[in-house]
Amino acid sequence: MTRFLPSSRLIKASAGAIVLGLAQLAVAADAEALLVIKDHRFEPAELKVPAGQRVKLTVHNQDPTPEEFESHKLNREKVIPGGAKAVIFIGPLKPGKYEFYGEYNEATAKGAVVAE
């Protein structure tokens, strides 16, 4: 024998499931951050991101020459051609400071990700 819920109970149960699903999607979404390379420097030089969460880092190289985003602490390296963008996923990170640099212009291209 099949039992049917009264329509008002079915609507409430469905709405609750939808709200729970949307909340889980919101929590699962990656944080996003933008880092610009301009005049062989990273802007901002100190990039704040949420600790404990994966971050989608978009690096936009506005210089005409390539630059390499490199970080031993983040275990990432990526060459970004001049005028191009690249996406690098980092984290989740423990609270702290994670230095990075541009391998092709180490004297000027320096920065840090700060997880808070």
C-alpha positions as CSV (number, residue, x, y, z in Angstrom):
1,M,0.0,0.0,0.0
2,T,1.4,3.4,-1.0
3,R,1.0,6.3,1.4
4,F,0.7,9.8,0.0
5,L,1.6,12.9,2.0
6,P,-1.0,15.7,2.1
7,S,0.0,18.3,-0.4
8,S,0.9,20.9,2.2
9,R,3.3,18.5,4.0
10,L,4.8,17.5,0.6
11,I,5.4,21.2,-0.3
12,K,7.1,21.8,3.1
13,A,9.3,18.8,2.8
14,S,10.3,19.7,-0.8
15,A,11.0,23.3,0.2
16,G,13.2,22.2,3.1
17,A,15.2,19.9,0.8
18,I,15.7,22.7,-1.7
19,V,16.9,25.2,0.9
20,L,19.3,22.6,2.4
21,G,20.6,21.9,-1.1
22,L,21.2,25.6,-1.9
23,A,22.9,26.1,1.5
24,Q,25.3,23.2,0.7
25,L,26.0,24.7,-2.8
26,A,26.8,28.1,-1.2
27,V,29.3,26.5,1.2
28,A,30.9,24.4,-1.5
29,A,31.6,27.3,-3.8
30,D,35.2,28.4,-4.1
31,A,36.3,31.8,-2.9
32,E,37.7,33.9,-5.8
33,A,40.6,36.3,-5.8
34,L,42.3,38.4,-8.6
35,L,46.0,39.1,-8.9
36,V,47.4,41.4,-11.5
37,I,50.9,41.5,-13.0
38,K,51.7,45.0,-14.1
39,D,55.1,46.7,-14.6
40,H,56.7,43.4,-13.4
41,R,55.0,43.7,-10.1
42,F,52.1,41.8,-8.5
43,E,49.1,43.9,-7.5
44,P,48.0,43.6,-4.7
45,A,51.4,42.6,-3.2
46,E,49.5,41.1,-0.3
47,L,46.4,39.2,-1.1
48,K,44.0,38.2,1.7
49,V,42.0,35.0,1.3
50,P,39.8,33.0,3.7
51,A,41.5,30.3,5.7
52,G,40.2,26.8,5.4
53,Q,38.6,27.3,2.0
54,R,39.8,26.5,-1.5
55,V,40.4,29.7,-3.6
56,K,40.1,30.2,-7.3
57,L,43.0,32.7,-8.0
58,T,42.9,34.4,-11.4
59,V,46.2,35.9,-12.4
60,H,46.0,38.6,-15.1
61,N,49.3,39.4,-16.7
62,Q,48.9,42.9,-18.1
63,D,52.6,43.1,-19.2
64,P,53.6,42.3,-22.8
65,T,56.1,39.7,-21.6
66,P,55.4,36.4,-19.8
67,E,55.8,35.9,-16.0
68,E,55.8,32.9,-13.9
69,F,53.8,32.7,-10.7
70,E,55.8,30.6,-8.3
71,S,55.4,29.6,-4.7
72,H,57.1,26.9,-2.8
73,K,54.8,27.3,0.2
74,L,51.7,27.0,-2.0
75,N,53.3,24.3,-4.2
76,R,52.3,26.1,-7.3
77,E,54.0,27.4,-10.4
78,K,52.4,28.6,-13.6
79,V,53.7,30.6,-16.6
80,I,51.3,33.4,-17.7
81,P,51.9,34.7,-21.2
82,G,51.9,38.5,-21.7
83,G,48.3,39.8,-21.9
84,A,46.8,36.5,-20.7
85,K,45.0,35.3,-17.7
86,A,45.4,32.0,-15.8
87,V,43.5,30.3,-13.1
88,I,45.3,28.7,-10.2
89,F,43.5,26.9,-7.4
90,I,45.0,27.2,-3.9
91,G,44.0,25.9,-0.5
92,P,42.3,25.2,1.6
93,L,45.1,27.0,3.6
94,K,45.8,27.2,7.3
95,P,46.0,30.7,8.7
96,G,49.3,32.2,7.8
97,K,51.4,34.0,5.1
98,Y,52.4,32.2,1.9
99,E,55.0,34.0,-0.2
100,F,55.1,33.9,-4.0
101,Y,57.2,35.6,-6.7
102,G,57.7,36.0,-10.4
103,E,60.6,33.9,-11.5
104,Y,61.3,36.1,-14.5
105,N,61.5,39.3,-12.5
106,E,62.4,38.2,-9.0
107,A,63.7,41.6,-7.9
108,T,60.3,43.3,-8.4
109,A,57.6,40.6,-8.7
110,K,57.0,39.6,-5.1
111,G,54.0,39.1,-3.0
112,A,52.2,37.0,-0.4
113,V,48.8,35.3,0.1
114,V,47.6,35.8,3.6
115,A,45.0,33.3,4.8
116,E,42.9,34.6,7.7
